């Protein structure tokens, strides 16, 4: 009989634990930490201080920073100057809410969000940015790039709404 490798035993044990722990919890509720047995969810972290900023960005583009997060709007993404407000609430989910709601870009903007305030387990799974409802239900995942060294994830934003870090 061959010995089962440690990784396989860990995965089998995690899957068995997941099956045994199924209950009444909502499937879209944010979790306290990433789980290797689940494919989706919002990353939970220590709350950052709340921050908000309003800035006008026009056809030449610009950069808006709110808390530990940054939005870069490229030149040509907007036809006229727009007053943009970004709110990063103090929460266990790193999120940014942008206004005016529904603003669309002619060229995608880049949203870089930090997860430096999250525990080491967060580094084990790839992160991405999720477009969410106001209730933090994941509606869509953005094409994202996770930078483990800077502990940031960057996604391409086509329109304004609420965005959060997911895994």
C-alpha positions as CSV (number, residue, x, y, z in Angstrom):
1,X,0.0,0.0,0.0
2,X,1.4,3.4,-1.0
3,X,1.5,6.2,1.5
4,X,-0.8,9.1,0.7
5,X,1.2,12.3,0.3
6,X,0.7,15.0,3.0
7,X,-0.9,17.5,0.7
8,X,-3.5,14.9,-0.5
9,X,-4.4,14.0,3.1
10,X,-4.8,17.7,4.0
11,X,-7.1,18.3,1.0
12,X,-9.1,15.2,1.7
13,X,-9.4,16.2,5.4
14,X,-10.4,19.8,4.4
15,X,-13.1,18.5,2.0
16,X,-14.4,16.1,4.7
17,X,-14.5,18.9,7.3
18,X,-16.3,21.2,4.8
19,X,-19.0,18.5,4.1
20,X,-19.5,18.0,7.8
21,X,-19.7,21.7,8.6
22,X,-22.5,22.5,6.1
23,X,-25.2,24.3,7.9
24,X,-27.6,27.2,7.6
25,X,-25.0,29.9,6.8
26,X,-25.7,32.0,3.7
27,X,-23.5,30.9,0.8
28,X,-22.7,34.5,-0.2
29,X,-21.9,35.8,3.2
30,X,-18.3,37.0,3.7
31,X,-16.1,34.5,5.4
32,X,-13.6,35.2,8.3
33,X,-10.7,33.8,6.3
34,X,-10.0,32.2,3.0
35,X,-10.7,28.5,2.8
36,X,-9.0,26.1,0.3
37,X,-12.3,24.1,0.1
38,X,-14.3,27.0,-1.3
39,X,-13.9,28.7,-4.7
40,X,-15.2,32.1,-4.0
41,X,-15.7,34.7,-1.3
42,X,-14.7,38.1,0.0
43,X,-11.5,38.4,1.8
44,X,-11.9,39.3,5.5
45,X,-9.2,41.6,7.1
46,X,-8.6,43.8,10.0
47,X,-10.5,47.1,9.4
48,X,-8.7,50.0,7.9
49,X,-9.6,53.6,9.0
50,X,-12.5,55.0,6.9
51,X,-11.5,57.4,4.2
52,X,-13.2,59.4,1.5
53,X,-12.0,61.7,-1.2
54,X,-13.6,63.7,-4.0
55,X,-11.6,64.8,-7.0
56,X,-12.3,66.0,-10.5
57,X,-10.8,64.0,-13.3
58,X,-11.1,64.9,-16.9
59,X,-10.1,63.8,-20.4
60,X,-6.4,63.9,-19.5
61,X,-6.9,61.2,-16.9
62,X,-5.7,61.2,-13.3
63,X,-5.1,59.3,-10.1
64,X,-7.3,59.2,-7.1
65,X,-6.2,57.7,-3.8
66,X,-8.5,56.7,-1.0
67,X,-7.0,55.0,2.0
68,X,-4.7,52.3,0.9
69,X,-6.4,52.0,-2.5
70,X,-5.7,53.8,-5.8
71,X,-7.7,54.4,-9.0
72,X,-5.8,55.4,-12.2
73,X,-8.0,56.8,-15.0
74,X,-6.1,56.9,-18.3
75,X,-6.2,59.7,-20.7
76,X,-9.2,59.4,-23.1
77,X,-11.3,57.4,-20.6
78,X,-13.6,60.4,-19.9
79,X,-14.9,63.0,-22.4
80,X,-15.4,65.8,-19.9
81,X,-14.3,66.5,-16.3
82,X,-16.2,64.5,-13.7
83,X,-16.3,64.9,-10.0
84,X,-15.5,61.5,-8.6
85,X,-16.1,60.5,-5.0
86,X,-14.5,57.3,-3.5
87,X,-15.4,56.0,-0.1
88,X,-13.5,53.3,1.7
89,X,-15.4,52.4,4.8
90,X,-13.9,50.9,8.0
91,X,-15.0,47.3,7.6
92,X,-13.6,43.8,7.7
93,X,-13.9,43.6,3.9
94,X,-11.6,45.9,1.9
95,X,-14.0,47.7,-0.3
96,X,-14.3,51.0,-2.2
97,X,-17.6,52.6,-3.3
98,X,-17.3,55.0,-6.3
99,X,-19.7,57.8,-7.4
100,X,-21.3,58.9,-9.6
101,X,-22.8,55.4,-9.6
102,X,-22.8,53.9,-13.1
103,X,-20.2,56.2,-14.6
104,X,-18.7,54.4,-17.6
105,X,-15.2,54.8,-19.0
106,X,-14.3,54.8,-22.7
107,X,-11.0,53.1,-21.7
108,X,-10.8,50.9,-18.6
109,X,-9.4,52.5,-15.4
110,X,-7.1,50.5,-13.1
111,X,-8.1,50.0,-9.5
112,X,-5.4,48.8,-7.1
113,X,-6.6,47.6,-3.7
114,X,-4.3,46.7,-0.8
115,X,-4.7,43.7,1.4
116,X,-1.7,44.5,3.6
117,X,-4.1,44.5,6.6
118,X,-5.0,40.9,6.0
119,X,-3.5,37.9,7.8
120,X,-0.8,35.7,6.3
121,X,-3.4,33.1,5.1
122,X,-4.6,35.7,2.6
123,X,-1.3,35.2,0.7
124,X,-2.0,31.5,0.1
125,X,-4.8,32.1,-2.4
126,X,-4.9,34.3,-5.5
127,X,-6.9,37.5,-4.9
128,X,-9.1,39.3,-7.4
129,X,-11.3,42.4,-7.4
130,X,-15.1,41.7,-7.4
131,X,-17.8,44.1,-8.5
132,X,-20.4,43.8,-5.7
133,X,-23.9,45.0,-4.7
134,X,-24.2,47.4,-1.8
135,X,-24.9,44.4,0.4
136,X,-21.5,42.9,-0.8
137,X,-23.0,40.2,-2.9
138,X,-20.4,39.3,-5.6
139,X,-21.9,40.2,-9.0
140,X,-18.9,39.8,-11.2
141,X,-15.1,39.3,-11.0
142,X,-12.8,41.7,-12.7
143,X,-9.7,40.5,-14.7
144,X,-7.2,41.0,-11.9
145,X,-3.5,40.7,-11.1
146,X,-2.4,39.8,-7.6
147,X,1.0,41.2,-6.5
148,X,2.1,39.1,-3.5
149,X,5.2,41.3,-2.9
150,X,3.2,44.6,-2.5
151,X,0.1,42.7,-1.1
152,X,-2.1,44.5,-3.7
153,X,-4.5,43.3,-6.4
154,X,-5.2,45.4,-9.5
155,X,-8.3,45.1,-11.7
156,X,-9.7,46.8,-14.8
157,X,-12.8,48.9,-14.0
158,X,-15.3,49.7,-16.8
159,X,-17.9,51.5,-14.7
160,X,-18.4,52.8,-11.1
161,X,-20.1,50.9,-8.3
162,X,-18.7,49.1,-5.3
163,X,-15.6,46.9,-5.5
164,X,-14.1,44.6,-2.9
165,X,-11.2,42.1,-2.7
166,X,-12.2,38.5,-3.2
167,X,-10.3,35.3,-3.4
